[in-house]
């Protein structure tokens, strides 16, 4: 009997135990994870709207023209080299103008609201006026259904309150579409304009931006950026010097004529006789502005997507706020509405501030480069000669030392 018991215990010990199944709970997306998904969806929505949507006449809210908008890129002279210099300079001006315009567009309008929101609000308002009696009857019927639901089904107070708040939100959206759209998009334009006003950046004057007395500060950075990357190189193409960089665009023709009469060498530059120098100047200007323009364009695209997401989340307040009354819906509301809303506000602020910093750094680097070039212009040949002489003397001493060390 003991042998049989021992054998039975051995069999039990060798019998494989039941497999242990690990239960893996799916990770809930964080606020930044939900923001990334929603931003990707908004980006695709903007692409579809821009490609397939109907174009609207005009360019959005009107703004006062700035000096860079009046600049005319004229590079006189014949030949392929002058033609290349003119083309490169026009490309430089286009990149510089686009860099400033994208920042102003972010400050003054919400792209999704401009392309879709405002036309939709107008369409809803026209439809409401044509079906006013039907809407009144439908609203009264919906109120009656809610009352009957509360009396007969006796739901919980929170469930009934959620239904009432949803009905009120839908009523507000239908009866006041323009006001609802304006309130939903207000933070998306107020934040970039506020950051621009605090930093003294290129932001248009308007109700959504900073006060009008800060207009000079808002235009200062854009003016320096344009002067450093476009007006300065253009002046060198036309006169061989930066004499026209600070002149108003409407007065540059007169200043150029006056300089040509007083300085003999300016006429040769204006006529295109320094084609090789023009090619070098235009190529360097285009190479200098390209990376900053691309970076500013990317930041403007991020800000535009954040603005569009803020508009959609603002409209989603009509649904998210009623659902938040019910504790069962609060985790989903916090995960897919409140978290992305706060994250998109932070992202928009960071993108607006980063755009200002990029423009400021670009201006400082360009100004420093021009200053160093001016300081070293008269001493480049002596410095180069001194470097070559020192290299030759060092090499000669090394050769003598090697010769003296031989047996």
C-alpha positions as CSV (number, residue, x, y, z in Angstrom):
1,X,0.0,0.0,0.0
2,X,2.7,2.6,0.7
3,X,4.3,1.8,-2.6
4,X,1.0,2.4,-4.4
5,X,0.5,5.7,-2.6
6,X,4.0,6.8,-3.5
7,X,3.5,5.9,-7.1
8,X,0.2,7.9,-7.2
9,X,1.9,10.9,-5.7
10,X,4.6,10.7,-8.3
11,X,2.1,10.6,-11.1
12,X,0.3,13.7,-9.6
13,X,3.6,15.6,-9.4
14,X,4.4,14.8,-13.1
15,X,0.9,15.8,-14.3
16,X,1.1,19.2,-15.9
17,X,-0.9,21.8,-14.0
18,X,-3.6,23.9,-15.6
19,X,-2.2,26.7,-17.8
20,X,-2.1,30.1,-16.2
21,X,-3.9,32.6,-18.4
22,X,-2.6,36.2,-18.0
23,X,-5.4,38.7,-18.3
24,X,-4.1,41.8,-20.1
25,X,-6.3,44.8,-19.7
26,X,-6.1,47.2,-22.6
27,X,-4.4,50.5,-21.7
28,X,-6.6,53.5,-21.7
29,X,-5.3,56.3,-23.9
30,X,-3.9,59.2,-22.1
31,X,-4.8,62.8,-22.9
32,X,-1.8,63.1,-25.2
33,X,-2.7,59.8,-26.9
34,X,-6.2,60.9,-27.5
35,X,-5.0,64.2,-28.7
36,X,-2.7,62.6,-31.3
37,X,-5.6,60.5,-32.7
38,X,-7.9,63.4,-32.8
39,X,-5.3,65.7,-34.4
40,X,-4.7,63.1,-37.1
41,X,-8.5,62.9,-37.8
42,X,-8.7,66.7,-37.9
43,X,-5.7,66.9,-40.3
44,X,-7.5,64.4,-42.7
45,X,-10.7,66.5,-42.3
46,X,-8.8,69.7,-43.3
47,X,-7.2,68.0,-46.3
48,X,-10.6,66.8,-47.5
49,X,-12.1,70.2,-47.0
50,X,-9.3,72.0,-48.8
51,X,-9.3,69.5,-51.7
52,X,-13.0,68.7,-52.2
53,X,-14.7,71.5,-50.4
54,X,-16.1,74.5,-52.3
55,X,-13.8,77.6,-52.2
56,X,-15.0,80.7,-50.6
57,X,-14.5,84.1,-52.2
58,X,-12.3,86.6,-50.3
59,X,-9.4,86.0,-47.9
60,X,-11.1,86.0,-44.6
61,X,-11.4,88.9,-42.2
62,X,-9.9,92.1,-43.6
63,X,-6.7,93.4,-42.1
64,X,-4.6,96.5,-42.7
65,X,-1.8,95.9,-45.4
66,X,1.7,95.9,-44.1
67,X,4.9,97.1,-45.8
68,X,6.0,93.7,-46.9
69,X,2.7,93.3,-48.9
70,X,3.6,96.4,-50.9
71,X,7.1,95.2,-51.8
72,X,7.8,94.7,-55.5
73,X,10.6,92.4,-56.4
74,X,12.2,93.9,-59.5
75,X,15.6,92.6,-60.8
76,X,16.5,94.4,-64.0
77,X,19.1,93.1,-66.5
78,X,19.2,90.6,-69.2
79,X,20.9,87.2,-69.6
80,X,20.5,83.8,-67.9
81,X,22.4,84.8,-64.7
82,X,20.2,87.8,-64.1
83,X,17.1,85.8,-64.9
84,X,18.2,83.2,-62.3
85,X,18.9,85.8,-59.7
86,X,15.5,87.3,-60.3
87,X,13.8,83.9,-60.0
88,X,15.7,83.1,-56.8
89,X,14.9,86.5,-55.3
90,X,11.2,86.1,-56.1
91,X,11.2,82.7,-54.5
92,X,12.9,84.2,-51.4
93,X,10.2,86.9,-51.2
94,X,7.4,84.3,-51.6
95,X,8.9,82.2,-48.7
96,X,9.3,85.2,-46.5
97,X,5.8,86.5,-47.3
98,X,4.3,83.1,-46.7
99,X,6.1,82.8,-43.3
100,X,4.5,86.0,-42.1
101,X,1.1,85.4,-43.7
102,X,0.7,82.0,-42.0
103,X,1.3,83.5,-38.6
104,X,-1.2,86.3,-39.3
105,X,-3.8,83.8,-40.5
106,X,-3.4,81.7,-37.3
107,X,-4.0,84.9,-35.3
108,X,-7.0,86.2,-37.2
109,X,-9.1,83.2,-38.2
110,X,-10.0,79.6,-37.6
111,X,-9.5,77.8,-40.9
112,X,-12.2,75.1,-40.3
113,X,-14.7,77.7,-39.2
114,X,-13.9,79.9,-42.2
115,X,-14.3,77.1,-44.7
116,X,-17.0,75.0,-43.2
117,X,-18.4,76.5,-40.0
118,X,-19.6,79.8,-41.2
119,X,-21.2,78.4,-44.4
120,X,-22.9,75.7,-42.3
121,X,-24.1,78.3,-39.8
122,X,-25.6,80.4,-42.6
123,X,-27.3,77.3,-44.1
124,X,-28.8,76.3,-40.7
125,X,-30.0,79.9,-40.2
126,X,-31.7,79.9,-43.6
127,X,-33.2,76.5,-43.1
128,X,-34.5,77.6,-39.7
129,X,-36.3,80.6,-41.1
130,X,-37.9,78.5,-43.7
131,X,-39.1,75.8,-41.2
132,X,-39.9,77.9,-38.2
133,X,-43.3,76.5,-37.6
134,X,-42.2,72.9,-37.9
135,X,-39.3,73.6,-35.5
136,X,-41.6,75.0,-32.9
137,X,-43.9,72.0,-33.2
138,X,-41.0,69.6,-33.0
139,X,-39.5,71.3,-30.0
140,X,-42.9,71.2,-28.2
141,X,-43.3,67.6,-29.1
142,X,-39.8,66.8,-27.8
143,X,-40.6,68.6,-24.5
144,X,-43.8,66.5,-24.2
145,X,-41.9,63.3,-24.9
146,X,-39.4,64.2,-22.1
147,X,-42.2,64.9,-19.7
148,X,-44.0,61.7,-20.5
149,X,-40.7,59.8,-20.2
150,X,-40.1,61.3,-16.8
151,X,-43.6,60.5,-15.6
152,X,-44.1,57.0,-17.0
153,X,-40.7,55.5,-16.9
154,X,-39.5,57.3,-13.8
155,X,-35.8,57.3,-14.7
156,X,-33.2,58.6,-12.3
157,X,-32.9,62.3,-11.9
158,X,-29.5,62.4,-13.6
159,X,-30.7,60.5,-16.7
160,X,-33.6,62.8,-17.0
161,X,-31.4,65.8,-16.6
162,X,-29.0,64.6,-19.2
163,X,-31.9,64.3,-21.7
164,X,-33.1,67.8,-20.9
165,X,-29.6,69.3,-21.3
166,X,-29.1,67.5,-24.6
167,X,-32.4,69.0,-25.9
168,X,-31.4,72.5,-24.7
169,X,-28.0,72.1,-26.5
170,X,-29.6,71.0,-29.7
171,X,-32.1,73.9,-29.5
172,X,-29.3,76.4,-29.0
173,X,-27.3,75.0,-31.9
174,X,-30.4,75.2,-34.2
175,X,-31.7,78.6,-33.1
176,X,-28.3,80.4,-32.6
177,X,-25.8,78.7,-35.0
178,X,-23.7,81.8,-35.6
179,X,-23.4,82.6,-31.9
180,X,-22.6,79.0,-31.1
181,X,-19.9,78.8,-33.8
182,X,-18.3,82.1,-32.7
183,X,-18.2,81.0,-29.0
184,X,-16.8,77.6,-29.9
185,X,-14.0,79.1,-32.0
186,X,-13.2,82.1,-29.8
187,X,-10.4,80.4,-27.8
188,X,-8.7,79.2,-31.0
189,X,-8.0,82.7,-32.1
190,X,-7.7,84.4,-28.8
191,X,-4.7,82.3,-27.6
192,X,-2.4,83.0,-30.6
193,X,-3.3,86.6,-30.6
194,X,-2.7,86.9,-26.9
195,X,0.7,85.2,-27.2
196,X,1.5,87.5,-30.1
197,X,0.4,90.6,-28.2
198,X,2.5,89.7,-25.2
199,X,5.6,88.9,-27.3
200,X,5.2,91.9,-29.7
201,X,4.8,89.6,-32.8
202,X,3.1,89.9,-36.2
203,X,-0.5,89.7,-35.3
204,X,-3.3,91.6,-37.0
205,X,-5.4,94.2,-35.1
206,X,-8.9,93.0,-34.6
207,X,-11.4,92.0,-32.0
208,X,-9.9,88.6,-31.5
209,X,-6.4,89.9,-31.0
210,X,-4.6,92.2,-28.6
211,X,-5.5,95.8,-28.2
212,X,-5.0,98.2,-31.1
213,X,-2.3,100.3,-29.3
214,X,0.1,97.3,-29.6
215,X,-0.1,97.3,-33.4
216,X,3.4,98.8,-33.7
217,X,4.9,96.1,-31.5
218,X,3.1,93.3,-33.3
219,X,4.5,94.5,-36.7
220,X,8.0,95.1,-35.5
221,X,9.2,91.4,-35.6
222,X,7.6,90.9,-39.0
223,X,9.3,94.0,-40.4
224,X,12.7,93.0,-39.1
225,X,12.2,89.5,-40.5
226,X,11.2,90.8,-43.9
227,X,14.1,93.3,-44.0
228,X,16.7,90.8,-43.0
229,X,15.7,88.0,-45.4
230,X,14.1,89.8,-48.4
231,X,14.5,93.6,-48.4
232,X,18.2,93.5,-47.6
233,X,19.3,91.0,-50.3
234,X,17.0,92.7,-52.8
235,X,18.7,96.0,-52.1
236,X,22.1,94.4,-52.7
237,X,20.9,93.1,-56.0
238,X,19.7,96.5,-57.1
239,X,22.4,98.8,-55.6
240,X,25.2,96.6,-54.3
241,X,24.5,97.8,-50.8
242,X,21.7,97.7,-48.1
243,X,20.7,101.3,-48.7
244,X,17.2,100.4,-49.9
245,X,16.5,97.9,-47.1
246,X,15.0,100.3,-44.6
247,X,13.2,102.5,-47.2
248,X,9.4,102.3,-47.4
249,X,8.3,100.2,-50.4
250,X,6.4,103.1,-52.1
251,X,9.5,105.3,-51.9
252,X,12.2,102.8,-53.0
253,X,12.0,103.8,-56.7
254,X,12.7,107.4,-55.9
255,X,15.5,106.5,-53.5
256,X,17.1,104.3,-56.1
257,X,17.0,107.0,-58.8
258,X,18.6,109.5,-56.3
259,X,21.3,107.0,-55.4
260,X,22.0,106.2,-59.0
261,X,22.6,109.9,-59.7
262,X,24.9,110.5,-56.8
263,X,26.8,107.2,-56.7
264,X,28.3,106.1,-60.1
265,X,28.7,102.4,-59.3
266,X,25.0,101.9,-58.4
267,X,24.0,102.3,-62.0
268,X,26.0,99.2,-63.0
269,X,24.2,97.2,-60.3
270,X,20.8,98.4,-61.3
271,X,21.4,97.6,-64.9
272,X,22.5,94.0,-64.2
273,X,26.2,94.3,-65.0
274,X,27.2,92.3,-61.8
275,X,25.3,89.2,-62.8
276,X,27.7,86.8,-61.0
277,X,27.5,88.7,-57.8
278,X,23.7,88.8,-58.1
279,X,23.6,85.0,-58.5
280,X,25.7,84.5,-55.3
281,X,23.6,87.0,-53.3
282,X,20.2,85.6,-54.4
283,X,21.3,82.0,-53.9
284,X,22.5,82.7,-50.3
285,X,19.3,84.6,-49.5
286,X,17.2,81.7,-50.7
287,X,19.3,79.1,-48.9
288,X,19.1,81.2,-45.7
289,X,15.3,81.7,-45.6
290,X,14.3,78.2,-46.7
291,X,14.8,76.2,-43.4
292,X,13.1,79.0,-41.3
293,X,10.2,79.2,-43.7
294,X,9.7,75.4,-43.7
295,X,9.8,75.4,-39.9
296,X,7.4,78.3,-39.6
297,X,5.1,76.5,-42.0
298,X,5.1,73.3,-40.0
299,X,4.3,75.2,-36.8
300,X,1.5,77.1,-38.5
301,X,0.1,73.8,-39.7
302,X,0.2,72.4,-36.2
303,X,-1.5,75.5,-34.9
304,X,-4.2,75.3,-37.6
305,X,-4.9,71.6,-36.7
306,X,-5.1,72.6,-33.0
307,X,-7.5,75.4,-33.8
308,X,-9.8,73.1,-35.8
309,X,-9.8,70.5,-33.0
310,X,-10.6,73.3,-30.5
311,X,-13.6,74.3,-32.7
312,X,-14.9,70.7,-32.8
313,X,-14.4,70.2,-29.1
314,X,-16.1,73.5,-28.4
315,X,-19.1,72.4,-30.3
316,X,-18.8,69.1,-28.5
317,X,-19.4,70.9,-25.2
318,X,-23.1,70.8,-26.1
319,X,-22.9,67.0,-25.7
320,X,-20.0,66.5,-23.3
321,X,-21.4,68.9,-20.6
322,X,-24.8,67.1,-20.3
323,X,-23.1,63.6,-20.3
324,X,-20.7,64.7,-17.5
325,X,-23.7,64.9,-15.2
326,X,-24.0,61.1,-15.3
327,X,-21.1,59.5,-13.4
328,X,-21.2,56.6,-15.8
329,X,-20.1,58.9,-18.7
330,X,-17.6,61.0,-16.8
331,X,-14.5,58.8,-17.5
332,X,-15.2,58.8,-21.2
333,X,-15.9,62.6,-21.2
334,X,-12.7,63.2,-19.3
335,X,-10.7,61.0,-21.7
336,X,-12.0,62.0,-25.0
337,X,-13.2,65.6,-24.4
338,X,-11.7,67.3,-21.4
339,X,-8.2,65.9,-21.7
340,X,-7.8,66.6,-25.4
341,X,-9.3,70.1,-24.9
342,X,-6.7,71.1,-22.3
343,X,-3.9,69.4,-24.3
344,X,-4.9,71.2,-27.5
345,X,-5.0,74.5,-25.6
346,X,-1.4,73.9,-24.4
347,X,-0.3,72.7,-27.9
348,X,-1.7,75.8,-29.6
349,X,0.0,78.1,-27.1
350,X,3.3,76.2,-27.5
351,X,3.0,76.4,-31.3
352,X,2.3,80.1,-31.3
353,X,5.2,80.8,-28.9
354,X,7.6,78.6,-30.9
355,X,6.7,80.4,-34.1
356,X,7.7,83.7,-32.5
357,X,10.9,82.3,-31.1
358,X,11.8,80.9,-34.6
359,X,11.2,84.2,-36.3
360,X,13.1,86.1,-33.6
361,X,16.1,83.6,-33.7
362,X,16.1,83.8,-37.5
363,X,16.2,87.6,-37.4
364,X,19.0,87.6,-34.9
365,X,21.1,85.1,-36.8
366,X,20.7,87.0,-40.0
367,X,21.6,90.3,-38.4
368,X,24.6,88.8,-36.7
369,X,25.8,87.3,-40.0
370,X,25.4,90.6,-41.8
371,X,27.3,92.4,-39.0
372,X,30.2,90.0,-39.1
373,X,30.3,90.2,-42.9
374,X,30.5,94.0,-42.7
375,X,33.2,94.0,-40.0
376,X,35.4,91.4,-41.9
377,X,34.8,92.8,-45.4
378,X,37.9,95.0,-45.4
379,X,40.2,92.6,-43.6
380,X,39.4,89.3,-45.2
381,X,42.5,89.2,-47.4
382,X,45.0,90.1,-44.6
383,X,43.4,87.5,-42.3
384,X,43.6,84.9,-45.0
385,X,47.2,85.8,-45.7
386,X,48.1,85.6,-42.0
387,X,46.5,82.2,-41.7
388,X,48.4,80.9,-44.7
389,X,51.7,82.4,-43.4
390,X,51.2,80.7,-40.0
391,X,50.5,77.4,-41.6
392,X,53.5,77.6,-43.8
393,X,55.8,78.6,-40.9
394,X,54.5,75.8,-38.8
395,X,55.0,73.3,-41.5
396,X,58.6,74.5,-42.1
397,X,59.4,74.2,-38.4
398,X,58.1,70.7,-38.4
399,X,60.2,69.8,-41.4
400,X,63.4,71.3,-39.7
401,X,62.7,69.4,-36.5
402,X,62.3,66.2,-38.5
403,X,65.5,66.8,-40.3
404,X,67.4,67.6,-37.1
405,X,66.3,64.4,-35.5
406,X,67.7,62.2,-38.2
407,X,71.0,60.3,-37.4
